[in-house]
Amino acid sequence: MNIKILPRLLSEIRQLRKHETWTRAQLEASQADALRQLREYAYAHSPFYQKFHQGLTDRPLNELPVLTKAMLMENFDELVTDPSIRLEKVREFSSGNVDKQRYLDSYLVTATSGSSGHPGFFLFNESEWITVIASFARGQEWSGAKVNLLRRRRMATVASISPWHMSSQVAVTVKTPSTPSIRIAASSPLENIVKQLNAWQPNLLIAYASMSRILAEEQLAGRLHIAPEKVFTSSEVLTDETRRRVKAAWGDEPFNQYGATETADIAAEYKLCRRMHVFEDLLLVEVVDQQYRPVPRGEFGTKLLVTTLFSRTQPLIRYEMNDSVRLSAEPCSICGLPFTFIDGVQGRMEDALSMPGIKGGQLLIQPLVFNRVMDILPVSGWQVVQETDSSLTVLLSGARNGIRDEAVSDAIRKELTLEGAIIPLIKVQHVTEIPKSASGKAPLIKSNVPQDRKIV
Ligand SMILES: [Zn+2]
């Protein structure tokens, strides 16, 4: 770790802890103040926001236009608040040697994989980066794993090993002799992942939700022999069945984290209530429908708009994320945190399948519809692949107890009928391992149908 930033990091972590004892009124006052400062800064330094919010600078947040990733990338050079930042140069920098230095000697660069069509670059100055690191530390601390830089803890992360992935960048910054960590490519063969984990014996394990389930299966089958104190999952919907299997393997359910390269950690599960509280002292979230209309608490939206209160280099105000989540209608009565919590995640719009409906038009079928059927099957892994508008393939790995293929397709047919979809041809196929994407995720739902036809 860069020793210079350590005192500032510790101070930021302490500061965040104080926010957790705020009342709701204190939190809201702080949010209003931070939002005002963010907007003033953006209007003073970002030519893009000067135009984008023209005539609206004194309007409330929910009346401002929505910023999409495509817009952000198209207007990159005008949106950033340092005129010496150039997208073209950032691209050049990121194709070079990562360990070398920061862009313009000042900025950490992270990039989104571009799985949703538009690769994005996100820059953080040192002060913003310290907040990012502190937000990840909070996510870990909330599990009860106290952040103690002196206690030796071995960490293993099974995820993308792209050096531009935000978690890779965080790992580089916080690497210390007391927390030795390894990063294993989730895309490598399962056998290798198991071998490396057995040799490393991590105290903390961080993995994609789909990977945590696969690893739990390996542990239960006696091939993996590790005893992590805590398991953290991220990046994908964590199903109840994955929770159960991780608990069966290592004694406790995983702590789920919800974050993004653009915004750092957004929410994390808290030890007392096991609910996913939003880091509302660092960002504002708005749950909206497809037309960006607000969705009441207690109901699922189709998108999430995020305003990152600490962003200055690249201000994010009402930034669109394609996540379908539900905010709890009531405050948490168990833990006392002032922050609201997410009581349901349906997944990303990208994970939903667009299928023709019996009444005409296209329906959006959320991953949860399939989870209801697939998650209770005695299999170690599954994937539903939409081949065409009228056919689905269901992949199953490690099926036990003489599972009947017809029972699986019947159950899916029943769920899709309830959704009002035209029933596709369903083929069940047994595989040794669920194929993974380039980044190593084994998505539960996948579509080979051209994405531009989706209603988004
Ligand atoms: Zn709580």
Boltz pocket constraint, residues with backbone or C-beta under 6 A from the ligand:
constraints:
  - pocket:
      binder: B
      contacts: [[A, 270], [A, 272], [A, 273], [A, 274], [A, 275], [A, 277], [A, 332], [A, 333], [A, 334], [A, 335], [A, 336], [A, 337], [A, 341]]
      max_distance: 6.0
